[in-house]
Amino acid sequence: MNTGKILEMALHVETLAERIYFELSELFPEAKSLFERLMCEESRHADIITINMGFLAVDALPPEFAINMMPLIEDTLAIGALLEKKIERKDITLAEALQLTIAMEETGAEAYFQKVLRGESTDNALNYVKQFYQDSMHHAELLKRFKDSLGPNRPEGQPIVEETISKLNCWEFKDCGRQPGGMHERDLGRCPVTEEKRLDGVHHGVTAGRACWVVAGTLCEGEMAGTFAQEIKKCEACDFYRKVCNEECSSFRSSAELLSKINE
């Protein structure tokens, strides 16, 4: 079993999960926001695998790697296949759907963890696999919280209030210390992101804390950014930008829209 084959199966897992979450979002309107959010993240995983097939696949693959990972991938696919059958027949409750998706995410996370443990990859590829592992565990936790919110007396079809998940501002995620009162406010100066009140509340952030990529003159990764046009390409490759994009999903606001708010 070579790495290319494993990547093909991992891609199958991600696209299957994306399809399942879409179908569940249609079947259970009361949990639509949760399932749509997970659908977006699975779609992103599939895109990453597809785009990076070349460098994620390496020729040398220790036999024990496939021995440990393949059964877990197969188990994940089996859970997904069971879910699809039940969805197709509409023979599934929301509680059962949540339980099965939790199992699917946890088994998939364990498969990715086999690669994380061994570190048998390029640095970039390993970072992606770690990200997939962490995302899968986070998905399972979100699904568990949602499942726990189901009460025995909840009317069928009643929307479930999703537990508010802390959404970090850029200075919290990056730990730059340039926010008011931050450890680097004096020596590096206060970041203009923290003072851009016209973007307050965008993506549930404070000031421009979750729209920092449209603010000129920021200091990120130790480099002073210039105009929006100069920095946007770097920002679109930033892990925080991708995090906000994934968390907001269909509610993510375009850079053009955000710039228009600044220029009002």
Secondary structure, DSSP 8 states (H G I E B T S, - for coil): --HHHHHHHHHHHHHHHHHHHHHHHHH-GGGHHHHHHHHHHHHHHHHHHHHTHHHH--S---HHHHHHHHHHHHHHHHHHHHHHHHHHHT---HHHHHHHHHHHHHHHHHHHHHHHHHT-S-HHHHHHHHHHHHHHHHHHHHHHHHHHT--TT--TT------------HHHHHT---STT-TTHHHH---GGGG-GGGTTGGG-STTTT-GGGSTT-EETTEE--SHHHHHHHHHT-HHHHHHHHHHGGG---HHHHHHHHT-
